[in-house]
Each structure stands twice: as structure tokens, then as C-alpha cells.
Amino acid sequence: MKRTLLPLNGLRVFDAAARHLSFTRAADELAVTPAAVGQQIRALEDVLGVVLFRRAPKGLELTPEGTRGLEALRAGFLQFEDSVRAMQQGQGSKRLTIAAPRDISRYWLLPRLADYAKSDEDFRFQLIAADEPLDFTEANVDLAVRYTADPGDIECLPLGEQQAVWVGEGERVCWEGGAGGDIRLSVADAGLALEAARAGIGRARIPHMLAEAAGADWHDAETARRRYWLVAPLPQWRQAKVRALVEALNA
């Protein structure tokens, strides 16, 4: 069934004016001018086809039509407030789901989550391994770390330097694809490339932020096309618990 479009702003103004029986005091409550209150009331009366107020020697009075609808209107606004509180309960939750590549989770993210958790023992985290872009809603994720050149049309914050560094010596350990006679080993991610280089298998070009987080001895820094980002859709990014975590991770 198609719902009737309700003039909610006008009804809100009507509720305030009815409580105060004064356009001036209603305007003070709503932080608008008395003229704006009067315009909203007249527009509401036009939509409803009834007169809601009449002027009396002592000031404003509600008409029978206005009085008849007031109790249900106020009950409706209370239900709206209950609905908003119910939707905001997740804001007070201390559970956060984070998606990140395994290598940066191990060396950079997990130590920081451990420090962050010390600020409040009630925090709970779920960490998901994700190397590719994901559907935040389907995965029920609050925040993600991505290694990319362009995070896309999404709220984001860059992390670390946009640099790559070399670890180890000798033939290449490759993790970003490519071909060549000097590739000694191909692995799945930068973390494995780092471990291979540390084991003496060859040299690996990895993100500067990962090398720093892992305490690796590196050399020959160079500008990189990709970098790490904190990312989330705007609704998740606006959550107080997400904003607080973003601030802590970026400190």
C-alpha cells in the first residue's frame, strides 16, 4: 500500500506551537523566526484543509480540529524517537569488524589494535583477511585497510608514505606479478616476499609502511604507484566508534 507523504516539518512546528500556544516561543525552541513558524502553520493548514489555531484575546487557541489530532501526533513523535534510538544502538556497540590484507594485519594492524583495546576492555574486534575490494554491507564490515592506487568513491584516509623499498639482495622475489629471468621466487603477497627476502632467497620490493612496521632492514626507497588506505562507506565512516579507531590508527 502506498504511504501518504506526511508534512513532517510542518507537523513538528505545529507540535511546538501547540505546546507553547505562541508562535514566538515556538520559534525560540526551533531556532527560527516567528514569521517562519506562521508560514509553516499556514502551509500545513492548506495541506490538511483545516484551521489549526485561532486568535483569542489571551493569545492563540487550538481549534477542535487541532486538538483532535494533537495526542496522536505527539505519540507518533515519541515513536519516531524510539525508532531513532533503536537505530543508534549500534553506535554504542563496542564491536568492530575490520578487513585488511594478512601481511599488513600481522605487522601493522594487530599491534595497534592491541594498544587500542587497552583503552577499554569491553572492545571486541573481528578481523577479516581481504586483499580485494569487498561489499561492506554483505560482509558487515565497519572499516577496511586497502593497498591501492585509487580507493575509489568511498571515504578514505591515506596511511604511511607512498613509497616502496627493497629488502634483501640478489634475484627478485616477486609478489605483484610480472616476468623476467631474474625472478627467483613468486609469492602471494608482500608479507611472504618480505619473509623470503629475510630468509636470504633474494630481494623484494615491498611497501615502505610494511617494511617499517616489520622492522626490516631496507634500502633504495622509491615512489610507488600504490599505498595503504583506511576506507569505509560514509555511513560506517560516520560512526563514532569507527571515527575513534581511525583517529587512533592514524596517530
DRENLUMRO-174402 format. One record per residue (C-alpha): z, y, x; residue in three letters. Coordinates in steps of 0.02 Angstrom, whole numbers, plus 50000, padded with zeros to 5 digits. Layout:
<rs>
ZYXALA
...
</rs>
This chain:
<rs>
500005000050000MET
499525017150068LYS
501035028050103ARG
501135046050044THR
501115058650185LEU
502795067250174LEU
503005085750221PRO
504445081250337LEU
504615098150420ASN
504715106950252GLY
505985094350189LEU
507045097150345ARG
507025115950312VAL
507435113050129PHE
508955102450177ASP
509625116150291ALA
509325129850164ALA
510155119550027ALA
511695116450133ARG
511905134750177HIS
511155142350018LEU
510475155250138SER
508795156850223PHE
509615167150361THR
510945154050405ARG
509665140150390ALA
508555149750512ALA
510005151150635ASP
510295132350627GLU
508455128450651LEU
508155141950784ALA
506765150250684VAL
506615166550587THR
507155168650404PRO
505345172750364ALA
504815155850436ALA
506095147050327VAL
505445156150174GLY
503655151350216GLN
504125133050237GLN
505045132950071ILE
503585141049979ARG
502375128750058ALA
503485114250007LEU
503605120749830GLU
501705121749824ASP
501535103749883VAL
502855097149761LEU
502345108249616GLY
504145113349580VAL
505295128149614VAL
506745123249727LEU
507765139449737PHE
508045154549628ARG
508895170649674ARG
510555174649589ALA
511735189549603PRO
512795179949728LYS
511315173549830GLY
510235157949823LEU
510465144249696GLU
509655127249688LEU
508595123649535THR
508895107449439PRO
507325100349524GLU
508005104649695GLY
509725097549656THR
508965081549585ARG
508095076949748GLY
509405082649873LEU
510535067249878GLU
509095055149909ALA
508355066950039LEU
509975067650138ARG
510165048750127ALA
508405047350194GLY
508785058650342PHE
510315048050382LEU
509195032750382GLN
507995041650499PHE
509445045050617GLU
509965026650609ASP
508175021650648SER
508075033250798VAL
509735026850866ARG
509125008950847ALA
507535012950943MET
508535021651079GLN
509725007151107GLN
508545000451240GLY
508815016751335GLN
510625011951356GLY
510214994551417SER
510574991051599LYS
509234977851616ARG
507654982151712LEU
506094971551737THR
505084976051892ILE
503424969251952ALA
502924970152135ALA
501954960652269PRO
503024947352354ARG
502914954952527ASP
503504972452482ILE
504834964752368SER
505554954752511ARG
505584968252644TYR
505754984552547TRP
506194982552364LEU
507574969352364LEU
508694978352491PRO
508554994252388ARG
508924985352226LEU
510464977952308ALA
511064995352357ASP
510655002152184TYR
511594988252097ALA
513174993152191LYS
513205009352092SER
513514999551930ASP
513974981151922GLU
513264979751745ASP
511454982051803PHE
510334966751785ARG
508614965051862PHE
507144953651833GLN
505854953751973LEU
504084947751939ILE
502814944152076ALA
501234953852035ALA
499834958052157ASP
498594963752024GLU
498714976751884PRO
499654969851734LEU
499884973251550ASP
501584981851544PHE
501844978151360THR
501344959851368GLU
502394956851524ALA
503834967551458ASN
503924976751624VAL
504834993351650ASP
504174998051822LEU
502954991251949ALA
502514993252132VAL
500644992952168ARG
499634993452329TYR
498045002652282THR
496925017252322ALA
496995023752143ASP
498405019252021PRO
497305024851875GLY
497785033951715ASP
499645030051724ILE
501235038651778GLU
501465036051965CYS
502365041352123LEU
501685037952299PRO
502805028652421LEU
502815029552609GLY
501405035352721GLU
499585032252680GLN
499375023252846GLN
499035006052915ALA
499694999653081VAL
499334984953195TRP
500614971553235VAL
500354958753372GLY
498914956153493GLU
497364945353509GLY
496184939253374GLU
496364945753198ARG
497454938953060VAL
496544944052901CYS
497274946352728TRP
496114959052645GLU
494524948752651GLY
493104951152774GLY
492204940552900ALA
491924940253086GLY
492044929653240GLY
493694937453292ASP
494654931753136ILE
495904918653193ARG
496784916153027LEU
496564921452845SER
498114923052735VAL
498524928352556ALA
499494944452583ASP
500114957252708ALA
501814948852722GLY
501044932552783LEU
499924942352901ALA
501474950652973LEU
502364934052997GLU
500824926553078ALA
500714941053200ALA
502564939553239ARG
502304921153273ALA
501004925553405GLY
499464919353311ILE
498554936053325GLY
498564954153271ARG
498684960153091ALA
498294976953012ARG
499644979852880ILE
500324994552779PRO
501445005952882HIS
502785005652747MET
502874986552754LEU
502984986452944ALA
504374999352941GLU
505344990052806ALA
505194973752903ALA
505734981853067GLY
504134976253151ALA
503524982453319ASP
501874990953278TRP
500555001253365HIS
498965011153333ASP
499315019353165ALA
497785024853067GLU
497395032352898THR
497235019152762ALA
496255018952601ARG
497675011252501ARG
499535014452488ARG
501045008852386TYR
501435017252220TRP
502815016352090LEU
501905015351923VAL
502295013951737ALA
501545019551572PRO
502275035851506LEU
503455027851376PRO
504285017151510GLN
504255031251638TRP
505215042451517ARG
506665030251500GLN
508245036751581ALA
508575020151669LYS
506815019951742VAL
506905038151798ARG
508565034651885ALA
507845019551976LEU
506275029052028VAL
507355042852100GLU
508425030352196ALA
506925020752265LEU
506095036852319ASN
507655043952403ALA
</rs>
